[in-house]
Amino acid sequence: MRILRIGAVFVLAAIASSAWAADVSVGGVSIALPAPAGFCELSAGQPLDNRALTTIGGLIEKMGNRLLGASADCRQLADWRAAKRPLLDDYATFQVRVTDIDRVVASPKAFIHEACATMRAQEREATLNAAPDFKSKIEGALTNVKMNSLEFVGVLAEDDTACYAAHILKARAQSGADKTQIRVLSVSVVKSKAIRVTRHAVYRDADATSALLAKLQDTVAAVYAANE
């Protein structure tokens, strides 16, 4: 399982703003990326935001991806700015794999189903996580995850518009407290480009993770609608 410098993920807690250009170019194709409902976007034009985007972008690039944009819960953002909270727990990113930037996906449905098949193969390799149901997959990942690491939960859902999977991340915050976070991700194809969207939140239980998945599905639907 890939070990990450998870502490860098929580840098979003320290730096944020409320706007960034929703239109990005991926391999010469303009794509609109609307923020999730209730989220405010980070802006590269704001110095502190830019530092966060640079840090998170660097972490993502180590995974072979490129950051297209990031946003966070607006209420948490306001409280953070007022020094009422040390961290932003709920945030989202738009990403593209570097190898997919110039790729034109001829068959979106086939690409999405192949992505799911690849992730299911990863599930089978991690035999402890190869559980038949949603709750068991998460419980298996929670058992296996180590400090400052990421554990694959598995595929959570699949349809013709996206493949959805999740990871459990565990890290120690600057305050010294341990934090377990759930990251739900989607792989979809917009205007022939393979786009990844992630939602991050503090892990609470399987029901909360199911609700987070539903929110991510809403965001994916909004991305498709914005690019019709």
C-alpha positions in Angstrom: 0.0 0.0 0.0 1.3 3.4 -0.9 2.7 5.4 2.0 2.1 9.2 1.8 3.2 12.2 3.7 -0.4 12.6 4.9 0.4 15.7 7.0 0.7 17.7 3.8 -3.0 16.8 3.1 -4.1 18.8 6.1 -2.3 21.9 4.9 -5.7 22.9 3.6 -6.6 23.7 7.2 -4.2 26.6 7.1 -4.8 28.3 3.8 -7.9 29.1 1.8 -10.0 31.6 0.0 -13.4 31.8 -1.7 -12.9 31.8 -5.5 -11.0 30.3 -8.4 -11.7 30.1 -12.1 -14.2 27.3 -12.6 -13.0 26.7 -16.2 -9.8 24.8 -16.7 -8.0 23.5 -19.8 -7.1 19.8 -20.0 -5.1 18.9 -23.1 -6.5 22.0 -24.9 -10.1 21.2 -23.9 -12.0 23.7 -21.8 -13.8 22.0 -18.9 -16.1 23.7 -16.3 -15.6 22.3 -12.8 -18.3 23.6 -10.5 -17.5 23.3 -6.8 -19.6 21.0 -4.6 -22.7 22.6 -3.1 -21.8 24.6 0.0 -18.1 24.7 -0.9 -15.9 27.8 -1.6 -13.0 27.4 -4.0 -9.3 28.2 -3.5 -7.7 30.7 -5.8 -4.1 30.7 -7.1 -4.3 34.5 -7.3 -4.5 34.7 -3.5 -1.0 34.2 -2.0 -2.1 32.0 0.9 -4.4 29.9 -1.2 -1.6 29.6 -3.8 0.7 28.1 -1.1 -1.9 25.5 -0.3 -2.6 24.7 -3.9 1.1 24.3 -4.5 1.6 22.0 -1.5 -1.4 19.8 -2.4 -0.5 19.9 -6.0 3.0 18.6 -5.2 1.6 15.8 -3.1 -0.8 14.8 -5.9 1.9 14.9 -8.5 3.8 12.3 -6.6 0.8 10.1 -7.2 1.0 10.8 -10.9 -1.9 13.3 -11.0 -2.2 17.0 -11.6 -4.4 19.3 -9.5 -7.0 21.2 -11.4 -8.7 22.9 -8.5 -9.7 22.6 -4.8 -12.5 23.8 -2.6 -13.6 23.6 1.0 -16.7 23.8 3.1 -17.6 27.5 3.2 -18.7 27.5 6.9 -15.5 25.8 8.0 -13.6 28.2 5.9 -15.2 31.2 7.6 -14.5 29.7 11.0 -10.9 29.0 10.1 -10.5 32.6 9.0 -11.8 33.7 12.3 -9.3 31.4 14.1 -12.2 29.3 15.5 -10.9 26.1 14.1 -7.4 24.7 13.4 -8.3 22.5 10.4 -10.6 22.3 7.4 -12.0 18.8 7.6 -14.3 18.8 4.5 -12.7 19.6 1.2 -12.7 18.5 -2.5 -10.3 18.4 -5.4 -10.5 18.1 -9.2 -7.6 16.1 -10.7 -6.4 14.5 -13.9 -3.7 11.8 -14.3 -0.7 13.3 -16.1 -0.8 10.4 -18.5 -4.4 11.3 -19.4 -4.0 15.0 -20.1 -3.5 14.6 -23.8 -5.5 11.4 -24.1 -8.8 11.5 -26.0 -11.1 8.9 -24.5 -13.0 7.4 -27.4 -15.4 5.3 -25.3 -16.2 6.9 -21.9 -18.2 3.9 -20.7 -15.5 1.4 -21.5 -12.9 3.7 -19.9 -14.9 4.0 -16.7 -15.6 0.3 -16.5 -12.0 -0.5 -17.1 -11.0 1.9 -14.3 -13.4 0.0 -11.9 -12.0 -3.3 -13.0 -8.5 -2.2 -12.3 -9.5 -1.0 -8.8 -11.3 -4.2 -8.1 -8.2 -6.1 -9.0 -6.4 -4.0 -6.3 -9.1 -5.1 -3.9 -8.5 -8.7 -4.6 -4.8 -8.2 -4.0 -5.5 -6.7 -0.6 -7.3 -9.9 0.6 -8.2 -8.4 4.0 -10.2 -5.7 2.2 -11.9 -7.9 -0.3 -15.2 -7.8 1.6 -18.6 -8.3 0.0 -20.3 -5.3 1.4 -19.7 -1.6 1.9 -19.5 -1.6 5.7 -17.1 -4.6 5.8 -14.8 -3.0 3.3 -14.4 0.1 5.4 -13.9 -1.9 8.6 -11.2 -3.9 6.9 -9.4 -0.7 5.8 -9.7 0.8 9.3 -8.1 -2.3 10.7 -5.2 -2.2 8.3 -4.4 1.5 8.0 -1.2 2.6 9.7 -0.2 6.1 10.9 0.8 8.5 8.2 -0.5 6.1 5.5 -3.3 5.5 3.1 -5.3 2.3 2.9 -7.5 1.3 -0.1 -11.1 0.6 0.9 -12.2 -0.6 -2.5 -14.8 0.2 -5.2 -18.0 1.6 -3.7 -20.2 2.1 -6.7 -20.1 2.0 -10.5 -22.4 3.3 -13.3 -21.9 4.5 -16.9 -20.9 8.0 -15.7 -18.3 7.2 -13.1 -16.5 4.6 -11.0 -16.4 5.4 -7.3 -13.8 4.2 -4.7 -12.4 5.2 -1.3 -9.3 5.3 0.8 -8.8 5.7 4.5 -6.1 8.1 5.6 -4.6 8.3 9.0 -2.3 11.1 10.2 -1.2 13.1 13.2 -2.2 16.8 13.1 0.0 19.6 14.1 -1.9 19.7 17.4 -0.7 16.2 18.1 -4.1 14.6 17.8 -4.6 11.6 15.6 -7.0 12.0 12.7 -8.7 9.4 10.5 -10.0 10.7 7.2 -12.1 9.2 4.5 -11.4 10.1 0.8 -14.0 9.1 -1.7 -13.0 9.5 -5.3 -14.6 9.3 -8.7 -13.2 8.5 -12.2 -15.4 10.0 -15.0 -15.0 11.2 -18.6 -15.9 14.8 -19.5 -15.6 16.0 -23.0 -13.4 13.0 -23.8 -11.1 13.8 -20.8 -10.7 11.5 -17.8 -11.3 13.6 -14.7 -11.0 12.6 -11.1 -13.0 14.3 -8.3 -12.3 13.6 -4.6 -14.2 14.4 -1.4 -12.4 14.4 1.9 -14.0 14.3 5.4 -13.2 13.1 8.9 -14.2 9.4 9.2 -17.2 8.9 11.4 -18.9 5.6 10.3 -20.1 3.7 7.3 -23.4 5.6 7.1 -21.5 9.0 7.0 -19.3 7.5 4.3 -22.3 6.5 2.3 -23.7 10.0 2.6 -20.3 11.4 1.4 -20.5 9.1 -1.6 -23.9 10.5 -2.4 -22.5 14.0 -2.3 -19.7 13.1 -4.6 -22.2 11.6 -7.0 -24.1 14.9 -7.0 -20.9 16.7 -7.8 -20.1 14.4 -10.7 -23.6 15.0 -12.0 -23.1 18.7 -11.8 -19.8 18.5 -13.7 -21.6 16.6 -16.5 -24.4 19.2 -16.5 -22.0 22.1 -16.6 -20.3 20.6 -19.7 -23.2 19.6 -21.8 
